């Protein structure tokens, strides 16, 4: 990850560090409002989904009361990282990772082109919402949180949810429900001041101890690397000192919590930079905000860990790291593709043999029809919605 065209701080490091320590102390413990509301029925936070898909996710994420645009975005990110060409080792296809035998039952023409193509991202987005809402109806009589029950049905099949009268006792399913709902908060547009993390001061302190350390591409600070870091390696190591395990790459660290606006930044927030401000997949650099418009970062090969200004043309936004947000993030394989969430295996109860299979491969009762929103008037340009 390389900081491109970022200006170098013009102040001596010792003077700047003194000022930042004060900002960290004051900013970290100052009262800054209340925690965010539930993600349900909320709008998408700017910059969290590729602009090409934002209208579609906002629209189809409002299809039924049990889902929301941020929750739908969290599902799609967990399944594929918004990759329309994703294909899993077990044959799941497209952005929403439908199995080939399940796709025909829920295939929806999301962009009005007269086709239902699992590899078309707009069709995949629409079909994921239709499938979610069908599951929600299947488990509508189960007590508890309707959205959590729907997500459990998505992961383990509705039969498992109805039999257990709620989220079944499978580690994979309980983790899936928890992670999707936690990640949805990262995709939700803030409507109130964000809570400040009491852990951020310690993360900054760690980064300050590395000032002057030479940059190393792929560096994690290991002894074999002479304690050197790249940008995301530094932020990952800094937050590990306070018990938060971030993903390795900056693109995924972007989703480790909610997104404060520029005027709501506090020391300890992660700040991100992208080549395309309309597409978070183009994020290439991350730093740790320290106050006063500056960050600590490992900029690029040939440079050292230092303070830099954050206000450049590639600044896409910031993330206030939370433990739940970091824990919810997906992992990636050696090729950089997102590993889709695991599903319960033989521990899941078998449904009647006559029941069709759901998208996770689990048998389930027949589904009621789900009414879809009006089709868009032009390809790739959904209308209406939330």
CORMO-V382736 format. One record per run of one state. SS is the DSSP state (helix for helix, strand for strand, loop for the rest). FROM is the first residue (numbers start at 0). TO is the last residue. If there is no record, write none. Layout:
ss-><SS:SS>
from-><FROM:FROM>
to-><TO:TO>
//
This chain:
ss-><loop:strand:loop:helix:loop:strand:loop:helix:loop:helix:loop:strand:loop:strand:loop:strand:loop:helix:loop:helix:loop:helix:loop:helix:loop:helix:loop:strand:loop:helix:loop:strand:loop:strand:loop:helix:loop:strand:loop:helix:loop:helix:loop:strand:loop:helix:loop:strand:loop:helix:strand:loop:strand:loop:strand:loop:strand:loop:helix:loop:strand:loop:strand:loop:strand:loop:strand:loop:strand:loop:strand:loop>
from-><0:7:8:12:29:43:44:50:60:68:80:86:87:92:93:97:98:99:106:120:138:145:156:157:164:170:186:187:188:199:208:213:215:219:220:222:225:228:229:230:240:249:253:256:258:261:264:269:274:279:282:291:293:298:303:309:314:321:322:328:331:332:337:338:356:357:362:363:377:378:380:381>
to-><6:7:11:28:42:43:49:59:67:79:85:86:91:92:96:97:98:105:119:137:144:155:156:163:169:185:186:187:198:207:212:214:218:219:221:224:227:228:229:239:248:252:255:257:260:263:268:273:278:281:290:292:297:302:308:313:320:321:327:330:331:336:337:355:356:361:362:376:377:379:380:385>
//
